Amino acid sequence: MNIEKLPSGSYRIRHTDNGITYRITVKYKPTNSEAMRLITEKMQKAPTNATVTVKDACTAYIDAKYNVLSPSTRKEYIETAKRLPEWFLQLRLSQVTYLNFQKLVNDFSATLSPKTVYNYAHFVSAVLKSQNIDIKAPQLPQKIKKPVYIPTEDDIKKVLAVLKDDEKIPIMLCCFGLRRSELCALTVDDLDGNTITINKAKVLNENKEWVEKTTKTTESTRTIVIPADIADKIRERGYIYKGHPGNIHKYLQRAQDRAGVPHFSLHKLRHFFASFLHKKGYTDRQIQEMGGWKTDNIMKMVYQHAMDLDIAKASAAEDISASIFM
């Protein structure tokens, strides 16, 4: 049995019995006898792994988090559980081993992308951990590094030039870093002068219904300032976007075909937003807050990196050549 102090000041009691690890967190430092009593009580209350199946554990895991998960995450968890093969779902927890978990990952890797396999494995690991099942993590397929495409200013200008007036405003607003979910939840009431307040999002729930929820993260709740002429056009027509969320992608792709530019998703306009502002000298902190990112990790790793890399490669070639080869 192990008693460890957590950064929060609480204490975690951990005890492994017959391959099953039990954990309890308390707000005070317990004596050894108190810790053993608490662990014993938990062991007695815990359902036996001889009867609980992986399917039961998935259901219990989702139910325990149901009200704190966003509708879209809830939908993702439920669909992930349904996609697990029946041979794995019917395993009792006492039968789950590293080898059959690895087989699950191996089977998925034959037909699914590495990212999808990673998501499935992460879900299964979380479910098993919630049932105090600690087994070695399976080996995952190597992720495929895809080049990051960022639409150019010229690409966006050409697209806007061929869009209908009713279709331009959603695309223009996404150039200010909006996610599709945020755009589709906006109403005229969110516009004050030329400032838009972003405090909600429209996403699919587990019943495949479009519902409103809070923004993706606390940091995603923010305000943005848009040009006065766009704000006036929004007030004049009385709405920002009232079509089906999926239709934005459709007319964006049609416009790209007519304009003769490479296809890029609506989300790639967030890439453009961050890269453009970085190039103009805005600080990472300013870009992060305007775009509603929780941290600047993704922004630095993807958006900023993609824009600077070609320039860096050319400079590196010149510098090395001048220093060594000349």
N, C-alpha and C positions, 0 to 999 in steps of 0.2 A: 504493500500500500504506500502511496506517495501523496504528500501534502505540499502543494506549491503555491506561492504567493503570485497573484496576477498583477499586471500593471495598474489595473483599476483599484487595487487595494483589497480585493476579495481573495478568497483562498479556494483552490480547486483540489478536491480529493479524487484520486484515481486509483483504481484497484482492478487487477485482472484475475479472473477466475475461469478456469477451463477454456482459455482462449478468448473469453469475452471481457472487454474492458468496460467498467462502469465508472461514470464521472458524476460528481456533485460539486456545485459551486456554492459557497456560503460567504456571508459578509464578515465573518470573524475567523480567527485562527482556532480551529478545533483541536482538542486534545486527541491523542491516538485512540483512546477508548470511544470518544464521541464520533470520530471519523469512522471507526469500524461499525458503530451502531447505525450511522446514517447509510453507509454502504450496504450493510446487511438488510436494512429496510428496503432499499432500492432493489436489491437482488431478489427479495421475496415478492415484490410487487411486479417485477419485470415479467412480461410474457415469455414463455419458454420458446427458444429458437427451434425446438423440435416440432412445433405446430405452426408457427408463423411463416408464411411464404413471402417470396420477394414481392409478389403482387400485393399482398396485404400490407407490406412495409411501405410500398410506393403510395398506396392509398392513405395510409396513416401519416406519412410525411407531408403529402399535399394538404390533407385536412388540417394538420397542425399549423400550417402556414397560410391557410386559405385567405384569411381576412387581411393579412399584412402584405400579401403579394399583389403586384399590379395585375390588372386583368390580362394583359399580354403575357406576363411571366407565368401566370396561372395556366393560361392556354398552352403555353410551351411545355410546362411540366406535365400536364395531363396528356398531351399528344405524345410526348417522349415516352411516358409510361406505357401507352397503348402500342407503341412501335417496338417495344422490347419483345423478343420472340417468346412464344409460349413455353418452350422448354426451360428458359431461364426464369420466367415469371412464376412457374410452378415449383421451383426449387424451394425447399425449406431453408430458413436462414442458416441452420446448422450444416446444410449441404453446400453453401457457397464457399468456394475456395479460390485461390489465386488462379488456378488453371481454368476453371469454368468462366471466371470473369475475363481472363485473357482470351478465351475462345470467343466470348461474346464480342469483344473488341476486334478480334481477328475477322470474324464473320462480317461485321459491319464494314470493316476496312475494304472489303472486296467490292463494295458497291457505293459507298458513301464517301464524301470528301473528308479529309483529315479534320477540318474544323467541326463538322457534324459529329464525327466519331468522338472527338474530344468532349463536345457538349453532352453526348449520351453517357460517356464514361464518368464525367463529373457529376451528373445527376445520380447515377447508380452509386457512386462513392458516397455522396451526401446521404442517400437513403440508408445505406449500410451503416454509416457512422451514426446516424440517428438511432439505430437499433443496437449500438455498442458492438458492432462487428468491425474489427480492425484486421484487414488483410492487406497484403502487399499490393500497391497500385500496379495495374497492368501496364505493359509497354504500349505506347500510343504511336500511331503512324506519324511520320515526319510531316510537319505542316508545309504546305506549298507557298512559297513566297511569291506573291503576285505584284507586278509593278503597279504603283499607285498612279492612276490617271487623274489629272486635274484639268478641267476645261479651261481654255484660254479666254482672255477678254474678247478676242475676235470670235471664238466659238459662240459665246453667250450673246454677243451683239447680233450675229447672224440668226440665231434661234429666235431672239426677241423680234427681229424684223419680219419673220414670217408667221408669228403667232397672231391669232385673233385678239382683239382688244380685251375680250373677256378672259382670255387665257394668260395674258401677259403679267397681270398683277401677282398671281401666286408664284410665278417663276422669279419675278423681281424680288419678292420678299424673301425667297429662299437664298438669294444672293447676299442677304444680310445674316446668314447663318441659321435660319430656321430649319427645324426638322419637319418632315411631312406631317407627323402626328400633331405638332404644335400649330402648323399652318391651318390644318383642317378644323381645329378647335376654336380658331379665332372668330370673333364677331366684331361688328362695328363698335359695340360697347367697350371693347378693349383698346380702342383708339382714342387718344386724348391729344388734340392738336396734331402734331406729327410724331407722337410717341405711342408705341404699341406695348402693352403689358402682356407678357407671356406667362400664364400661370396654370395652364391645363393642356391636355393632349387628348387626341382621339385615337383609340386603338381597338383592335379586335379582341373580344373576350373568348372564353372557352366554348361559347355557343355560336361563335362566328358572327357576333353582333358588334357593330361599331358603337363604342361607349366612350364617354369622357372620363378622364381620371386626372390626377395631379401630374405635373411634369415628371420627366424621367428621373431627375434627381432634384434635390433642394436647390442646387446651383443653377438648374435649368430655368427656374422661376426668375425672370429678369425683365428688363425693359429694353427696347431698341428704338432708335430714332431713325425715321425714314424721310425721304425727300417730301417737301410740302405738296408738290404736285401729285405724287402718288397718294398721299393721305386725302387730298381733295377728291381725287377720282373714286376712292373707296367710299367716302361719305356721299358722293353724288349718286352712286349706284346702290348704296345701302347694304353692301355685304363684301366680304373679302374672298371667300370661296364657299360655294354651296353644292358643289358636285360630289360624286362618289370619290373617296380618296384614291382609288385605283386608277381613275380616269386621268389624273395628272400625269402619270407615267406614260399613258397612251398618247396623249396629245403632245407631250414632250418628245417622244420618239418620232412621231409623225413630223414634227417641226424640224428635228435633226435631219431626217431624210430629205425634206424639202430644201433645207439650208446647206446640205452636203457636208455636214460636220460629223465627227465620230459620235457614236452613241455614248451617252453618260447618264447615269441615274440622277434623280433629283437630289439624292444625298451628296453627290459629288459637288454640288454647289456649296456645301459646307467646306469641302476641301478648298474650293476656290476662295471662299470668304477668308479663311485663315491664312492661306498662302498670300493672297493679295495684300492683306493688312500687314503681314509680316514683312513683305517686300517694301511697303510704304513706311516702315519704321515704327509701327505700333509695338508696344511691349507685349511679351507673352502673357502677362497678367491681364492686360486690357483685352487682348483677343480671347483669352479664356473666359473672362466674365461676360463679354458681349456674345460669345457663342454658346454660353451655358454649359461648358465642360466642367466636370467635377474636379478633374486634375489636368495638368498640362502634359501628362505623359503621352497620351495619344497624339495630341497636337504636335508635340516635338518629334515624336517617333515617325509619324506618318506625313502629316501635312507639310510641316516645315522641311523635313528631310527630303521629300519628293521634289520640292521646288529647288533646293540648293544643290542637290547631288550632282547634276550635270555640270554646273559651274565649278563645283569643287573638283570634279574629275579632271576637267580641262586645266584648272590652276595647278593641280598636283602634278600633272604631266609636265607642265612648263617649269615648275619649281625644281622637280627632280632632275629634269634634263639640264637645266641651267647650272645646278650645283654639282652634278656628277659627270655628265656626258660631254660637257663643253670644255 
